[in-house]
């Protein structure tokens, strides 16, 4: 989702509570804060010597330990006000991809992209997902798209009589 699209969703649902689902059925706690907004320029070279460049908006979410157990989430209106204040200080590239940086005790720090959003009652839930790493130069480097697994016997690999253990 582009930064402008995210702002439009917030604007259209200002009266809703803003929730973030960082994994299936796993929500960022109601004690979250928006602690940093990064305007990132990526300038890269891949393993096939191809160059690329793009912009990203990274919004960092942090759960405050002093507010554990908080059940009321930030409103989309408040989040939009915070993000507008940031934009007044450092303008956004509105067609930049928006990502969210988050971690907790059970989930490693990751930059998550917006996969979808959902409205349920008074809640606007932003559904985040992890993007797997990938080789951008598969064709140049001769990397096949799919790998085929071949077993030498009909027995399961790690059975007591298997062929690999």
C-alpha positions in Angstrom: 0.0 0.0 0.0 1.3 3.4 -0.9 1.6 6.2 1.8 -1.2 8.2 0.2 -3.5 5.2 0.1 -2.9 4.6 3.8 -3.6 8.2 4.7 -6.9 7.9 2.6 -8.0 4.8 4.6 -7.3 6.7 7.9 -9.2 9.7 6.7 -12.2 7.7 5.6 -12.3 5.9 9.0 -11.2 8.7 11.4 -13.9 7.7 14.0 -12.6 4.1 14.2 -10.0 2.6 16.6 -6.8 1.7 14.7 -5.5 -1.8 15.2 -2.6 -3.6 13.6 -2.5 -7.3 13.0 1.2 -8.3 12.7 0.5 -12.0 12.3 -2.7 -14.0 11.8 -4.9 -13.3 14.9 -2.0 -11.5 16.6 -2.6 -7.8 17.4 -0.2 -5.1 18.4 -1.2 -4.2 21.9 -3.6 -1.3 22.7 -0.6 0.3 24.5 1.2 1.0 21.2 2.6 4.4 20.2 3.9 5.7 16.9 7.5 6.4 17.9 9.2 7.2 14.6 8.5 7.8 11.0 11.3 7.2 8.5 11.4 8.6 5.0 13.7 6.1 3.4 15.4 6.1 0.0 16.7 2.7 -1.0 19.5 2.7 -3.7 20.5 -0.9 -4.4 22.6 -3.2 -6.6 21.5 -6.8 -6.8 23.6 -10.0 -7.4 23.1 -9.6 -11.2 24.7 -6.1 -11.1 21.3 -4.5 -11.7 20.7 -1.2 -10.0 17.3 -0.1 -8.5 16.0 2.7 -6.3 12.7 3.4 -4.5 11.2 5.3 -1.6 9.5 3.9 1.5 7.7 5.3 4.5 8.5 3.3 7.6 6.2 3.9 10.6 7.5 2.4 13.9 5.1 1.0 16.4 6.2 0.5 20.0 4.2 -1.0 23.0 4.7 1.1 26.1 5.5 -1.1 29.1 3.9 1.4 31.4 0.6 0.9 29.7 0.4 -2.9 29.7 -3.2 -4.1 29.7 -4.5 -1.0 28.0 -7.6 -2.1 26.0 -8.6 1.1 24.2 -6.7 1.6 21.0 -5.5 4.8 19.4 -8.1 6.3 17.0 -7.4 6.6 13.3 -8.0 10.4 13.8 -5.1 10.6 16.4 -2.8 8.5 14.2 -3.5 10.8 11.2 -2.8 13.9 13.4 0.6 12.5 14.4 1.4 11.6 10.8 0.3 15.0 9.5 2.6 16.7 12.1 5.5 14.6 10.8 4.6 15.5 7.2 4.7 19.2 8.1 8.3 18.7 9.4 9.5 16.3 6.7 7.3 16.0 3.7 6.2 12.5 2.6 6.7 10.9 -0.8 3.1 10.0 -1.2 3.7 7.2 -3.8 6.2 5.5 -1.5 5.4 2.1 -0.1 4.3 2.3 3.5 5.7 -0.3 5.9 5.5 -0.8 9.7 8.4 -1.6 11.9 7.4 -3.6 15.0 8.5 -6.2 17.5 7.5 -7.6 20.9 8.9 -10.3 23.2 7.5 -13.1 21.0 8.0 -11.5 17.6 11.4 -10.4 16.1 11.8 -6.9 14.8 10.6 -6.7 11.3 9.4 -4.3 8.6 5.9 -5.4 7.6 4.0 -4.3 4.6 0.3 -3.6 4.5 -1.4 -6.7 3.1 -5.0 -5.5 3.6 -7.3 -3.7 5.9 -10.7 -4.7 7.5 -13.5 -2.8 9.2 -15.3 -4.6 12.0 -17.6 -2.5 14.1 -15.6 0.4 15.6 -12.3 -1.0 14.5 -10.1 -0.4 11.5 -7.6 -3.3 11.4 -4.5 -2.9 9.3 -3.3 -6.4 8.3 0.4 -6.5 8.1 2.5 -9.3 6.5 6.2 -10.3 6.2 7.8 -10.0 2.8 10.2 -12.9 2.2 13.6 -12.1 0.7 14.1 -13.0 -2.9 16.7 -12.9 -5.7 15.8 -10.2 -8.2 18.3 -11.5 -10.7 17.1 -15.1 -11.1 17.2 -15.1 -14.8 20.6 -13.4 -15.1 22.1 -15.7 -12.4 20.4 -18.9 -13.8 18.4 -19.6 -10.6 15.4 -21.8 -11.3 12.1 -20.6 -10.1 11.0 -24.0 -8.5 13.1 -26.7 -7.0 12.3 -30.4 -7.4 12.8 -32.8 -4.5 13.9 -36.3 -5.5 14.0 -39.1 -3.0 16.1 -42.2 -3.7 13.7 -44.6 -2.0 10.0 -44.8 -1.2 10.7 -44.7 2.5 10.4 -41.5 4.5 13.7 -39.7 4.8 14.0 -39.9 8.5 12.2 -43.1 9.4 14.3 -45.7 11.3 14.9 -47.5 8.0 15.2 -44.3 6.0 18.1 -43.3 3.8 19.4 -40.1 5.4 19.7 -40.4 9.2 
